[in-house]
Amino acid sequence: MNDTAEQDDRREERLSDEERRKRLRERRTGAYRGAKRVLARPGFLGTLRERLALLERAEEVHDLDEASDLYGNGVVEALEEKVARLLGKEAAAFFPTGTMAQQVALRCWAGRTGNPAVALHALAHPEVHERHALSQVAGLRPVRVTNAPRLPTAGEVRGLDEHFGTLMLELPLRDAGFLLPTWEELTELVEAARERDAVVHFDGARLWESTVHFGRPLEEIADLADSVYVSFYKSLDGYGGAALAGPRELVEEARAWRHRYGGNVFQQFPTVLSALTGLERELPRLPEYVRHARVVAAALREGFAAAGLPWVRVHPEAPHTHEFQLWLPYEADVAAEAAIRTAEETGTMLFTSGWDATGPGLAFTEVSVRAAGLEWTADDVRAAVAEFVARLGKDAGEGG
C-alpha cells in the first residue's frame, strides 16, 4: 500500500471515529430528554421554550416597568450591586463571559503590581480551556505552581522560584474533581501569596456552592481575595454572564478594559434577569444540593461494591460541592453505551454527562446533583447502579 492510500485509510478511520462520537452524543441527548429520572436537569440542556420560561416570573426579582438597560445601566447595575453585597466587595462589574472577566482582572492586577506573571494551577481554566488567552491576548505570563490533581499548597507558593504579581486560585478546581482546600489550607495559601507581595484572585465560577465545605458564608470566603470572578450559569442556571468583584478602583478600570474587549454590550437584560433569578432561586438551594450529593456519592460506592466491580472510585470520596467525578475500569465508549442503554430501557439516567478516557481501560464522568436529584433516595441510586452494571457487563464482559 502506498503512502497516499495509507493516509486515506487513516482519514476514513478518523472520520468514522468522529461520526461514531457524534452519534453517541446525539443518543445521549435523546436518552436524557426522554428519561423520567435524572440526578440533575441543568437549564442549558433544555429547549428554547423551556429556557424562555425562566423569565416568566422575572417580575419577582426586578421591576419590569423600568426602562430597559443600555450599555450596562439599569437592571445591569442592579445585578452588579447585588453581587458586590453578596461577596462583601466594594463594587462589581458584569461581563458577558467569565473568560473575559478573568483576563481583564488579571490584566488590571498586572498593571498595578508591575508584574505580568500569574501563578496558577496547571489545570486552571485559563491553562486548559482558553487557548492560551492569557499570553496571546492579555500579554500575561502564566507560571504553573503545580500540575498535581489537587489544589496548590502554601509551601509550593512560597517555594516558587520566580516572582509573580498575582496568585490565581480556582475554587473549586473543576478538572481535578471539583476540589476545594480546607479553610486552613486556603488561608495559608493566601498568606503565602501575601508574603510574596502578590495579590490574590479567585476564579470563583463555582464559588457559590463552596459554603458547605468551608463552613463559612460567601462574604467571608471572598474576603480572603483581592478580587473574585463568579459565573451566573454554571450553578445558578442563568443564560450566561459573569461578574468581577473587588475594590471600586479596580472595577472601574475593568469596565474600561471590558469596553476594549468588546464586552460593553448594547442590551443584556435577558441574561441579567436570568442571573437575578438564579440568585433568588438557585443560590439558596445549593447547600441542599451539596449535602445530597454526599448521599448520592456514598450510595454509588455501595452500589458498585454490591455489583462486584473490581475497582470504582468516587472522587472526592465525600464531594466538596454538588458535583464530583466517578472513575470506572472500562473504556469510555463502553461506559457511555451502558449509560445510554440504561436510560433508553428503564427511563432512569444515572450518568448524563459524557465519559472521558484517561488511559487504556479507564474512564471517568462528572456527576451533578441538583433539584431533580433530591428526589432520589440512597436505595434509588443503588438500584440504578445495578441496572447500569447489568448493561455494562453486556457491553464489555470483564472490565479492566
C-alpha positions as CSV (number, residue, x, y, z in Angstrom):
1,M,0.0,0.0,0.0
2,N,1.4,3.4,-1.0
3,D,1.6,6.4,1.4
4,T,-1.4,8.1,-0.1
5,A,-3.6,5.0,0.4
6,E,-2.4,4.7,4.0
7,Q,-3.3,8.4,4.6
8,D,-6.7,7.8,3.1
9,D,-7.3,4.8,5.3
10,R,-6.3,6.8,8.4
11,R,-8.5,9.7,7.4
12,E,-11.5,7.4,6.9
13,E,-10.9,5.8,10.3
14,R,-10.6,9.2,11.9
15,L,-13.9,10.3,10.3
16,S,-15.5,7.1,11.3
17,D,-14.5,7.8,15.0
18,E,-15.8,11.3,14.8
19,E,-19.1,10.2,13.3
20,R,-19.4,7.5,16.0
21,R,-18.8,10.0,18.8
22,K,-21.3,12.4,17.2
23,R,-23.9,9.7,17.1
24,L,-23.2,8.7,20.7
25,R,-23.7,12.3,21.8
26,E,-27.0,12.5,19.9
27,R,-28.2,9.3,21.5
28,R,-27.1,10.6,25.0
29,T,-29.0,13.8,24.4
30,G,-32.1,11.9,23.3
31,A,-31.9,9.5,26.2
32,Y,-31.5,12.4,28.6
33,R,-34.6,14.2,27.2
34,G,-36.6,11.0,27.3
35,A,-35.5,9.9,30.8
36,K,-38.1,10.2,33.5
37,R,-35.5,10.3,36.3
38,V,-32.1,12.0,36.3
39,L,-29.9,13.5,39.1
40,A,-29.8,16.9,37.5
41,R,-31.6,18.8,34.8
42,P,-29.4,21.9,34.1
43,G,-31.3,24.5,32.2
44,F,-28.8,24.8,29.4
45,L,-29.9,21.3,28.2
46,G,-33.5,22.4,27.9
47,T,-35.4,23.6,24.8
48,L,-35.7,27.3,23.8
49,R,-39.2,27.3,25.2
50,E,-38.1,25.9,28.5
51,R,-35.3,28.4,28.7
52,L,-37.6,31.3,28.0
53,A,-39.9,30.1,30.7
54,L,-37.2,31.0,33.2
55,L,-38.2,34.7,32.8
56,E,-42.0,34.1,33.3
57,R,-41.6,35.2,36.9
58,A,-38.9,37.8,36.4
59,E,-41.1,40.5,37.9
60,E,-40.4,38.8,41.2
61,V,-36.7,39.8,41.0
62,H,-36.8,43.2,39.3
63,D,-39.2,45.9,38.3
64,L,-40.1,45.2,34.7
65,D,-41.7,48.6,34.2
66,E,-38.5,50.4,34.4
67,A,-36.6,51.4,31.3
68,S,-34.5,48.7,29.6
69,D,-30.8,48.7,30.0
70,L,-28.5,50.5,27.6
71,Y,-24.7,49.7,27.7
72,G,-24.7,48.5,31.3
73,N,-27.1,50.7,33.2
74,G,-30.5,49.9,34.9
75,V,-31.0,46.3,35.6
76,V,-27.3,45.5,34.9
77,E,-26.3,47.9,37.7
78,A,-28.8,46.3,40.0
79,L,-27.2,42.9,39.4
80,E,-23.7,44.4,40.0
81,E,-24.8,45.9,43.3
82,K,-26.4,42.7,44.5
83,V,-23.2,40.7,43.7
84,A,-21.0,43.2,45.4
85,R,-23.1,42.9,48.5
86,L,-23.2,39.1,48.4
87,L,-19.4,38.9,48.1
88,G,-18.7,41.8,50.5
89,K,-16.8,43.8,47.9
90,E,-16.8,47.5,47.1
91,A,-18.1,47.0,43.6
92,A,-18.7,44.5,40.8
93,A,-18.9,44.7,37.0
94,F,-21.0,42.4,34.8
95,F,-19.2,40.7,31.9
96,P,-20.7,38.7,29.0
97,T,-18.3,35.8,29.7
98,G,-16.1,34.6,32.5
99,T,-13.1,34.2,30.2
100,M,-13.3,38.0,29.5
101,A,-13.9,38.9,33.2
102,Q,-10.9,36.9,34.3
103,Q,-8.5,38.1,31.7
104,V,-9.4,41.7,32.4
105,A,-9.0,41.2,36.2
106,L,-5.5,39.6,35.8
107,R,-4.5,42.2,33.3
108,C,-5.5,45.0,35.7
109,W,-3.6,43.5,38.5
110,A,-0.5,43.0,36.4
111,G,-0.6,46.8,35.6
112,R,-0.9,47.6,39.3
113,T,1.8,45.2,40.5
114,G,4.1,45.8,37.6
115,N,4.4,42.1,37.1
116,P,2.8,40.2,34.3
117,A,3.4,36.7,35.8
118,V,0.3,34.9,37.1
119,A,0.9,31.9,39.4
120,L,-1.8,29.3,38.8
121,H,-2.5,25.6,38.7
122,A,-1.8,23.7,35.5
123,L,-5.4,22.5,35.5
124,A,-6.8,26.0,36.0
125,H,-9.4,27.2,33.4
126,P,-7.1,29.7,31.6
127,E,-4.5,27.0,31.1
128,V,-6.8,24.2,29.9
129,H,-9.9,25.8,28.3
130,E,-8.9,29.3,26.9
131,R,-6.5,28.6,24.1
132,H,-3.6,30.4,25.9
133,A,-5.6,33.6,26.0
134,L,-3.6,35.0,29.0
135,S,-0.4,35.1,26.9
136,Q,-1.9,35.5,23.4
137,V,-4.4,38.2,24.2
138,A,-3.7,39.8,27.6
139,G,0.1,39.7,27.4
140,L,0.5,37.9,30.7
141,R,2.8,35.1,31.6
142,P,1.3,32.0,33.3
143,V,3.5,30.4,35.9
144,R,2.4,26.9,36.9
145,V,2.5,26.3,40.7
146,T,1.8,22.6,40.3
147,N,0.3,20.1,37.9
148,A,-0.8,17.6,40.7
149,P,-4.5,16.8,40.7
150,R,-5.1,18.8,43.9
151,L,-5.0,22.4,45.0
152,P,-1.6,24.1,45.3
153,T,0.0,24.1,48.8
154,A,1.3,27.1,50.7
155,G,4.7,25.6,50.6
156,E,4.6,25.4,46.8
157,V,3.6,29.1,46.6
158,R,6.4,30.1,49.0
159,G,8.9,28.0,47.1
160,L,8.1,29.1,43.6
161,D,11.4,30.0,42.0
162,E,10.3,33.1,40.2
163,H,8.5,36.3,41.2
164,F,4.8,36.7,40.3
165,G,2.4,39.5,40.7
166,T,-0.9,37.6,41.2
167,L,-1.8,34.2,42.6
168,M,-5.0,32.8,40.9
169,L,-6.9,30.1,42.7
170,E,-9.7,28.2,41.0
171,L,-12.3,27.3,43.7
172,P,-13.3,24.6,43.3
173,L,-10.7,23.2,40.9
174,R,-13.1,21.6,38.4
175,D,-10.7,19.5,36.3
176,A,-9.3,17.8,39.4
177,G,-12.7,16.7,40.6
178,F,-14.3,19.9,41.8
179,L,-11.8,20.1,44.7
180,L,-11.6,22.6,47.4
181,P,-8.9,23.0,50.1
182,T,-9.7,23.1,53.7
183,W,-10.3,26.5,55.2
184,E,-7.0,26.4,57.0
185,E,-5.2,25.4,53.7
186,L,-6.9,28.3,51.9
187,T,-6.0,30.9,54.4
188,E,-2.4,29.6,54.4
189,L,-2.3,29.8,50.6
190,V,-3.4,33.4,50.8
191,E,-0.9,34.3,53.4
192,A,1.9,32.7,51.4
193,A,0.9,34.9,48.4
194,R,1.0,38.0,50.6
195,E,4.4,37.0,51.8
196,R,5.5,37.1,48.2
197,D,4.0,40.6,47.8
198,A,1.4,39.2,45.4
199,V,-2.3,39.9,45.1
200,V,-4.9,37.0,45.2
201,H,-7.6,36.5,42.6
202,F,-10.3,33.8,43.0
203,D,-11.6,32.1,39.9
204,G,-14.9,31.5,41.7
205,A,-17.0,30.4,38.7
206,R,-18.5,27.8,41.1
207,L,-17.7,29.6,44.4
208,W,-21.4,29.8,45.2
209,E,-21.6,26.2,46.3
210,S,-18.4,26.3,48.4
211,T,-20.0,27.4,51.7
212,V,-20.9,24.0,53.0
213,H,-17.3,22.7,52.6
214,F,-15.7,25.7,54.1
215,G,-18.4,26.2,56.8
216,R,-18.3,29.9,56.1
217,P,-20.6,32.5,54.4
218,L,-19.8,33.7,50.9
219,E,-18.7,37.1,52.2
220,E,-16.1,35.6,54.5
221,I,-14.7,33.3,51.8
222,A,-14.5,36.1,49.2
223,D,-12.9,38.4,51.8
224,L,-9.7,36.4,51.5
225,A,-9.1,37.5,47.9
226,D,-8.4,40.9,46.4
227,S,-10.8,40.1,43.6
228,V,-13.3,37.4,42.7
229,Y,-14.9,36.3,39.5
230,V,-18.3,34.4,39.6
231,S,-20.4,32.8,37.0
232,F,-24.2,33.0,36.6
233,Y,-24.8,29.9,34.6
234,K,-22.6,27.1,35.9
235,S,-24.5,26.7,39.2
236,L,-27.2,29.3,39.1
237,D,-28.8,28.2,35.8
238,G,-28.7,31.6,34.1
239,Y,-28.4,32.2,30.4
240,G,-24.7,33.2,30.8
241,G,-22.6,36.0,32.0
242,A,-20.2,36.6,34.9
243,A,-19.2,39.3,37.4
244,L,-15.9,40.6,38.6
245,A,-16.0,41.9,42.2
246,G,-13.3,43.8,44.1
247,P,-12.0,47.3,45.0
248,R,-14.0,50.1,43.4
249,E,-11.0,51.5,41.6
250,L,-10.0,48.1,40.1
251,V,-13.6,47.5,39.0
252,E,-13.7,50.9,37.3
253,E,-10.6,50.1,35.4
254,A,-12.0,46.7,34.5
255,R,-15.0,48.5,32.9
256,A,-12.7,50.3,30.6
257,W,-11.0,47.1,29.6
258,R,-14.4,45.4,29.2
259,H,-15.2,48.1,26.6
260,R,-11.9,47.5,24.8
261,Y,-12.5,43.7,24.7
262,G,-15.9,44.2,23.1
263,G,-17.9,43.4,26.2
264,N,-19.9,46.6,26.6
265,V,-23.0,45.0,25.1
266,F,-25.9,47.2,24.0
267,Q,-28.6,45.4,25.9
268,Q,-28.2,42.5,28.2
269,F,-31.5,42.3,30.2
270,P,-32.5,38.7,29.3
271,T,-29.2,37.3,30.6
272,V,-29.1,39.7,33.6
273,L,-32.7,38.9,34.6
274,S,-31.8,35.2,34.4
275,A,-28.9,35.8,36.7
276,L,-31.0,37.6,39.2
277,T,-33.5,34.7,39.1
278,G,-30.7,32.3,39.7
279,L,-29.5,34.3,42.7
280,E,-33.0,34.3,44.1
281,R,-34.0,30.7,43.4
282,E,-30.9,28.5,43.0
283,L,-28.4,30.1,45.3
284,P,-30.4,29.3,48.5
285,R,-30.7,25.7,47.4
286,L,-27.1,25.0,46.6
287,P,-26.2,23.8,50.2
288,E,-29.0,21.3,49.9
289,Y,-27.6,20.0,46.6
290,V,-24.1,19.7,48.2
291,R,-25.4,17.7,51.2
292,H,-27.4,15.4,49.0
293,A,-24.5,14.9,46.6
294,R,-22.7,13.2,49.5
295,V,-25.6,10.8,50.0
296,V,-25.5,10.0,46.3
297,A,-21.8,9.5,46.3
298,A,-21.9,7.1,49.2
299,A,-24.8,5.1,47.5
300,L,-22.8,4.9,44.3
301,R,-19.9,3.3,46.1
302,E,-22.2,0.9,47.9
303,G,-24.0,0.0,44.7
304,F,-20.8,-0.7,42.7
305,A,-19.4,-2.7,45.6
306,A,-22.6,-4.8,45.7
307,A,-22.4,-5.3,42.0
308,G,-18.9,-6.8,42.4
309,L,-17.0,-4.4,40.1
310,P,-13.2,-4.8,40.7
311,W,-12.4,-1.1,41.1
312,V,-14.5,2.0,41.1
313,R,-13.6,5.4,42.5
314,V,-15.8,8.3,43.6
315,H,-13.7,11.4,43.7
316,P,-13.6,13.1,46.1
317,E,-15.0,10.4,48.3
318,A,-17.1,13.0,50.1
319,P,-17.9,15.6,47.4
320,H,-16.8,19.1,48.2
321,T,-19.6,20.6,46.1
322,H,-22.7,19.2,44.4
323,E,-20.5,17.9,41.6
324,F,-17.9,15.2,41.6
325,Q,-16.2,12.5,39.4
326,L,-16.8,8.8,39.0
327,W,-14.0,6.6,37.7
328,L,-14.5,3.1,36.1
329,P,-12.1,0.5,34.8
330,Y,-13.8,0.4,31.4
331,E,-13.3,2.0,28.0
332,A,-15.1,5.4,27.8
333,D,-17.3,4.2,24.9
334,V,-18.4,1.1,26.8
335,A,-19.4,3.1,29.8
336,A,-21.2,5.7,27.6
337,E,-23.1,3.0,25.8
338,A,-24.2,1.4,29.1
339,A,-25.4,4.7,30.5
340,I,-27.4,5.5,27.4
341,R,-28.9,2.0,27.1
342,T,-29.9,2.0,30.7
343,A,-31.8,5.3,30.2
344,E,-33.4,4.1,27.0
345,E,-34.6,0.8,28.5
346,T,-35.5,1.9,32.1
347,G,-36.3,5.6,31.8
348,T,-33.7,6.3,34.5
349,M,-30.4,8.0,33.6
350,L,-27.8,7.8,36.3
351,F,-24.9,9.3,34.3
352,T,-26.0,12.1,32.0
353,S,-22.5,13.6,31.2
354,G,-20.1,12.2,28.6
355,W,-17.2,9.9,29.5
356,D,-13.6,10.8,29.1
357,A,-10.8,8.2,28.5
358,T,-7.7,8.8,30.7
359,G,-5.8,5.6,29.6
360,P,-6.4,2.1,28.3
361,G,-9.5,0.7,30.1
362,L,-10.0,3.7,32.3
363,A,-12.6,6.4,32.0
364,F,-14.4,9.0,34.2
365,T,-17.6,11.0,34.1
366,E,-18.8,14.0,36.1
367,V,-21.9,13.6,38.3
368,S,-24.0,16.6,39.2
369,V,-26.8,16.6,41.8
370,R,-29.4,19.3,41.5
371,A,-33.1,19.7,42.3
372,A,-34.1,16.6,40.3
373,G,-31.7,14.6,42.3
374,L,-33.2,15.5,45.7
375,E,-36.0,13.0,44.9
376,W,-33.5,10.1,44.8
377,T,-33.0,8.0,47.9
378,A,-29.9,6.0,48.5
379,D,-31.9,2.9,47.6
380,D,-32.8,4.6,44.3
381,V,-29.2,5.2,43.5
382,R,-28.1,1.7,44.3
383,A,-30.9,0.2,42.2
384,A,-29.9,2.5,39.3
385,V,-26.3,1.3,39.7
386,A,-27.4,-2.3,39.4
387,E,-29.2,-1.6,36.2
388,F,-26.2,0.2,34.8
389,V,-23.8,-2.5,35.7
390,A,-26.0,-5.2,34.2
391,R,-25.7,-3.4,30.8
392,L,-22.0,-2.6,31.3
393,G,-21.4,-6.4,31.5
394,K,-23.4,-7.0,28.3
395,D,-21.2,-4.5,26.5
396,A,-17.8,-5.5,27.8
397,G,-17.9,-8.6,29.8
398,E,-15.0,-8.2,32.2
399,G,-13.8,-4.7,32.9
400,G,-10.2,-3.5,33.3
